[in-house]
């Protein structure tokens, strides 16, 4: 499959924060970075993760300022290249 430069650049911008230490946290974070936002139901359906697993992961991602919650939507906070928040 041939990728255009913009597709390649978009994937290159998906750097993970160094503080994410579990595969599940990284997966949820990357999903939210790619999709921009999601509800717990959407994360459950898309990732096949149990909600009982997603709730504590999202709580950790929220308290560590990687993810914001607005109502039922979760969104990734924008990260700078050094891994800090904008």
NUKE-867494 format. One line per 5 residues: number of its first residue (from 1); their letters; for each residue x, y, z of N, C-alpha, C, O, CB. Coordinates in nm, 2 decimals. Glycine has a CB too. Example, Ala and Ser with C-alpha at 12.3 -4.5 7.8 and 13.67 -1.06 7.14 Angstrom:
BEGIN
1	as	1.32:-0.57:0.78:1.23:-0.45:0.78:1.32:-0.33:0.78:1.42:-0.33:0.85:1.13:-0.45:0.90 ~ 1.28:-0.22:0.71:1.37:-0.11:0.71:1.29:0.00:0.79:1.34:0.11:0.80:1.41:-0.06:0.57
end
This chain:
BEGIN
1	xxxxx	0.08:-0.12:0.00:0.00:0.00:0.00:0.09:0.12:0.00:0.18:0.13:0.08:-0.10:0.00:0.12 ~ 0.06:0.22:-0.08:0.14:0.34:-0.09:0.07:0.45:-0.01:-0.05:0.47:-0.02:0.15:0.39:-0.24 ~ 0.15:0.51:0.08:0.10:0.62:0.16:0.14:0.75:0.11:0.26:0.76:0.06:0.14:0.60:0.31 ~ 0.05:0.85:0.11:0.09:0.98:0.07:0.18:1.04:0.18:0.18:0.99:0.30:-0.03:1.07:0.04 ~ 0.25:1.15:0.15:0.33:1.21:0.26:0.25:1.26:0.37:0.29:1.25:0.49:0.41:1.33:0.19
6	xxxxx	0.13:1.31:0.35:0.04:1.36:0.46:0.00:1.25:0.55:-0.01:1.27:0.67:-0.08:1.44:0.40 ~ -0.03:1.13:0.49:-0.07:1.02:0.57:0.05:0.98:0.66:0.04:0.95:0.78:-0.11:0.90:0.49 ~ 0.17:0.97:0.60:0.29:0.93:0.67:0.32:1.04:0.78:0.35:1.00:0.89:0.41:0.92:0.58 ~ 0.31:1.16:0.75:0.33:1.27:0.85:0.23:1.26:0.97:0.27:1.27:1.08:0.32:1.41:0.79 ~ 0.10:1.23:0.93:0.00:1.22:1.04:0.03:1.10:1.13:0.02:1.12:1.25:-0.14:1.19:0.97
11	xxxxx	0.08:0.99:1.08:0.12:0.88:1.17:0.25:0.91:1.25:0.26:0.87:1.36:0.14:0.75:1.08 ~ 0.34:0.99:1.19:0.46:1.02:1.26:0.43:1.12:1.38:0.51:1.12:1.47:0.56:1.09:1.17 ~ 0.32:1.19:1.38:0.28:1.28:1.48:0.22:1.21:1.60:0.18:1.27:1.70:0.19:1.39:1.43 ~ 0.20:1.08:1.60:0.13:1.00:1.70:0.23:0.95:1.81:0.23:0.84:1.85:0.06:0.89:1.65 ~ 0.32:1.04:1.85:0.42:1.00:1.95:0.35:0.97:2.08:0.25:1.04:2.12:0.53:1.10:1.97
16	xxxxx	0.39:0.87:2.16:0.33:0.84:2.29:0.41:0.91:2.40:0.53:0.92:2.39:0.34:0.69:2.31 ~ 0.33:0.96:2.49:0.40:1.02:2.61:0.48:0.91:2.69:0.43:0.80:2.70:0.29:1.09:2.71 ~ 0.59:0.95:2.74:0.68:0.85:2.80:0.61:0.80:2.93:0.65:0.69:2.98:0.81:0.91:2.84 ~ 0.52:0.87:2.99:0.46:0.83:3.11:0.35:0.72:3.10:0.30:0.66:3.20:0.39:0.95:3.18 ~ 0.31:0.69:2.98:0.22:0.58:2.96:0.29:0.45:2.97:0.38:0.42:2.88:0.14:0.59:2.82
21	xxxxx	0.26:0.37:3.07:0.34:0.25:3.09:0.27:0.11:3.07:0.34:0.01:3.09:0.39:0.25:3.23 ~ 0.15:0.12:3.03:0.08:-0.01:3.00:0.03:-0.01:2.86:0.01:0.09:2.80:-0.04:-0.04:3.10 ~ 0.02:-0.13:2.80:-0.02:-0.14:2.66:-0.17:-0.09:2.65:-0.20:-0.03:2.55:-0.01:-0.29:2.62 ~ -0.25:-0.12:2.75:-0.39:-0.08:2.74:-0.40:0.08:2.74:-0.48:0.13:2.67:-0.47:-0.13:2.86 ~ -0.32:0.14:2.82:-0.32:0.29:2.83:-0.27:0.35:2.70:-0.33:0.44:2.65:-0.24:0.34:2.95
26	xxxxx	-0.17:0.29:2.64:-0.12:0.33:2.51:-0.22:0.31:2.40:-0.24:0.40:2.32:0.01:0.26:2.48 ~ -0.29:0.20:2.40:-0.39:0.17:2.30:-0.51:0.28:2.31:-0.55:0.33:2.21:-0.45:0.03:2.32 ~ -0.56:0.30:2.43:-0.67:0.40:2.44:-0.62:0.54:2.40:-0.69:0.61:2.33:-0.72:0.40:2.59 ~ -0.50:0.58:2.45:-0.45:0.71:2.41:-0.44:0.72:2.26:-0.48:0.82:2.20:-0.31:0.73:2.48 ~ -0.38:0.62:2.19:-0.36:0.63:2.05:-0.49:0.63:1.98:-0.51:0.71:1.88:-0.28:0.51:2.00
31	xxxxx	-0.59:0.56:2.02:-0.72:0.56:1.96:-0.78:0.70:1.97:-0.83:0.75:1.87:-0.82:0.46:2.03 ~ -0.77:0.76:2.09:-0.83:0.89:2.10:-0.75:1.00:2.02:-0.81:1.09:1.97:-0.83:0.93:2.25 ~ -0.62:0.98:2.00:-0.54:1.07:1.92:-0.59:1.06:1.77:-0.60:1.16:1.71:-0.39:1.04:1.93 ~ -0.61:0.94:1.73:-0.65:0.92:1.59:-0.80:0.96:1.56:-0.83:1.03:1.47:-0.63:0.77:1.55 ~ -0.89:0.93:1.65:-1.03:0.95:1.63:-1.08:1.09:1.69:-1.19:1.13:1.66:-1.11:0.84:1.70
36	xxxxx	-0.99:1.16:1.76:-1.02:1.29:1.82:-1.10:1.28:1.94:-1.08:1.36:2.04:-1.08:1.38:1.72 ~ -1.20:1.20:1.95:-1.29:1.19:2.07:-1.37:1.06:2.06:-1.38:1.00:1.95:-1.39:1.31:2.08 ~ -1.41:1.01:2.18:-1.49:0.89:2.18:-1.56:0.88:2.32:-1.51:0.93:2.42:-1.40:0.76:2.16 ~ -1.67:0.81:2.32:-1.74:0.78:2.45:-1.68:0.64:2.49:-1.61:0.57:2.42:-1.89:0.77:2.43 ~ -1.72:0.61:2.62:-1.68:0.48:2.67:-1.74:0.37:2.59:-1.67:0.26:2.56:-1.72:0.46:2.82
41	xxxxx	-1.86:0.38:2.54:-1.92:0.28:2.45:-1.85:0.27:2.32:-1.83:0.16:2.27:-2.07:0.32:2.43 ~ -1.80:0.38:2.26:-1.73:0.37:2.14:-1.59:0.31:2.16:-1.55:0.23:2.07:-1.71:0.51:2.08 ~ -1.53:0.34:2.27:-1.40:0.27:2.30:-1.42:0.12:2.32:-1.34:0.04:2.27:-1.33:0.34:2.42 ~ -1.52:0.09:2.39:-1.55:-0.06:2.41:-1.58:-0.13:2.28:-1.52:-0.24:2.26:-1.68:-0.07:2.50 ~ -1.66:-0.07:2.19:-1.69:-0.13:2.06:-1.57:-0.14:1.97:-1.54:-0.24:1.91:-1.80:-0.06:1.99
46	xxxxx	-1.49:-0.03:1.97:-1.38:-0.02:1.87:-1.26:-0.11:1.92:-1.19:-0.17:1.83:-1.34:0.12:1.85 ~ -1.23:-0.11:2.05:-1.11:-0.17:2.10:-1.13:-0.31:2.16:-1.04:-0.39:2.18:-1.04:-0.09:2.20 ~ -1.26:-0.34:2.18:-1.29:-0.47:2.23:-1.25:-0.49:2.38:-1.23:-0.60:2.43:-1.23:-0.58:2.15 ~ -1.23:-0.38:2.45:-1.19:-0.38:2.59:-1.32:-0.37:2.67:-1.41:-0.30:2.64:-1.09:-0.26:2.62 ~ -1.32:-0.44:2.79:-1.43:-0.43:2.88:-1.44:-0.30:2.94:-1.34:-0.23:2.97:-1.42:-0.54:2.99
51	xxxxx	-1.56:-0.25:2.97:-1.58:-0.12:3.03:-1.52:-0.12:3.17:-1.47:-0.01:3.21:-1.73:-0.09:3.04 ~ -1.52:-0.23:3.24:-1.46:-0.23:3.37:-1.31:-0.21:3.36:-1.25:-0.17:3.46:-1.49:-0.37:3.44 ~ -1.25:-0.23:3.25:-1.11:-0.20:3.23:-1.09:-0.06:3.18:-0.99:0.01:3.22:-1.05:-0.30:3.12 ~ -1.18:-0.01:3.10:-1.17:0.12:3.04:-1.19:0.23:3.15:-1.12:0.33:3.14:-1.27:0.14:2.93 ~ -1.28:0.22:3.24:-1.31:0.32:3.33:-1.18:0.36:3.42:-1.15:0.48:3.42:-1.42:0.28:3.43
56	xxxxx	-1.11:0.27:3.48:-0.99:0.31:3.55:-0.88:0.36:3.46:-0.81:0.45:3.50:-0.94:0.19:3.63 ~ -0.87:0.31:3.34:-0.77:0.36:3.25:-0.79:0.51:3.21:-0.70:0.59:3.21:-0.76:0.28:3.12 ~ -0.92:0.54:3.18:-0.96:0.67:3.15:-0.94:0.77:3.27:-0.91:0.88:3.25:-1.10:0.68:3.10 ~ -0.97:0.71:3.39:-0.95:0.80:3.51:-0.80:0.83:3.52:-0.77:0.95:3.55:-1.00:0.72:3.63 ~ -0.71:0.74:3.50:-0.57:0.76:3.51:-0.53:0.86:3.40:-0.45:0.95:3.43:-0.49:0.63:3.50
61	xxxxx	-0.57:0.84:3.28:-0.53:0.92:3.17:-0.58:1.07:3.19:-0.52:1.16:3.15:-0.59:0.87:3.04 ~ -0.70:1.08:3.26:-0.75:1.21:3.29:-0.68:1.28:3.40:-0.64:1.40:3.39:-0.90:1.20:3.33 ~ -0.65:1.21:3.50:-0.57:1.27:3.62:-0.43:1.30:3.58:-0.37:1.39:3.65:-0.58:1.18:3.74 ~ -0.37:1.23:3.48:-0.23:1.26:3.44:-0.23:1.36:3.33:-0.13:1.38:3.27:-0.16:1.13:3.40 ~ -0.34:1.42:3.30:-0.36:1.53:3.20:-0.32:1.48:3.05:-0.28:1.56:2.97:-0.27:1.64:3.23
66	xxxxx	-0.35:1.36:3.02:-0.33:1.31:2.89:-0.46:1.31:2.81:-0.47:1.33:2.69:-0.28:1.17:2.89 ~ -0.57:1.31:2.89:-0.71:1.30:2.83:-0.80:1.40:2.91:-0.78:1.41:3.03:-0.76:1.16:2.83 ~ -0.89:1.46:2.84:-0.99:1.54:2.90:-1.13:1.48:2.88:-1.15:1.40:2.78:-0.99:1.69:2.84 ~ -1.21:1.50:2.98:-1.35:1.45:2.97:-1.45:1.56:2.96:-1.44:1.65:3.05:-1.38:1.35:3.09 ~ -1.54:1.56:2.87:-1.64:1.66:2.85:-1.77:1.58:2.84:-1.80:1.53:2.74:-1.62:1.76:2.73
71	xxxxx	-1.85:1.58:2.95:-1.97:1.50:2.95:-1.94:1.36:2.93:-1.87:1.30:3.02:-2.07:1.55:2.83 ~ -1.98:1.29:2.83:-1.95:1.15:2.80:-1.84:1.13:2.71:-1.80:1.02:2.68:-2.08:1.08:2.75 ~ -1.78:1.24:2.65:-1.68:1.23:2.55:-1.54:1.24:2.62:-1.52:1.32:2.71:-1.69:1.35:2.45 ~ -1.45:1.16:2.57:-1.31:1.17:2.61:-1.23:1.22:2.49:-1.25:1.17:2.38:-1.26:1.03:2.66 ~ -1.14:1.31:2.51:-1.05:1.36:2.41:-0.91:1.37:2.46:-0.89:1.40:2.57:-1.10:1.50:2.36
76	xxxxx	-0.82:1.35:2.37:-0.68:1.37:2.40:-0.64:1.51:2.41:-0.68:1.60:2.33:-0.59:1.30:2.30 ~ -0.56:1.54:2.51:-0.50:1.67:2.52:-0.38:1.68:2.42:-0.32:1.58:2.40:-0.45:1.71:2.66 ~ -0.36:1.79:2.35:-0.25:1.81:2.26:-0.12:1.81:2.33:-0.11:1.87:2.44:-0.27:1.93:2.17 ~ -0.03:1.73:2.28:0.10:1.72:2.34:0.21:1.80:2.26:0.20:1.81:2.14:0.15:1.58:2.36 ~ 0.30:1.86:2.33:0.42:1.92:2.26:0.52:1.81:2.23:0.50:1.70:2.27:0.48:2.03:2.34
81	xxxxx	0.62:1.84:2.15:0.72:1.74:2.11:0.80:1.69:2.23:0.85:1.58:2.22:0.81:1.79:2.01 ~ 0.80:1.77:2.34:0.88:1.72:2.45:0.79:1.64:2.55:0.84:1.59:2.65:0.93:1.84:2.53 ~ 0.67:1.62:2.51:0.58:1.53:2.59:0.49:1.61:2.69:0.41:1.55:2.76:0.66:1.43:2.66 ~ 0.51:1.74:2.70:0.43:1.82:2.79:0.30:1.87:2.72:0.28:1.85:2.60:0.51:1.94:2.84 ~ 0.22:1.93:2.80:0.09:1.98:2.75:0.11:2.11:2.69:0.20:2.19:2.73:-0.02:1.98:2.86
86	x	0.03:2.15:2.59:0.03:2.28:2.53:-0.02:2.38:2.63:-0.03:2.50:2.59:-0.04:2.29:2.40
end
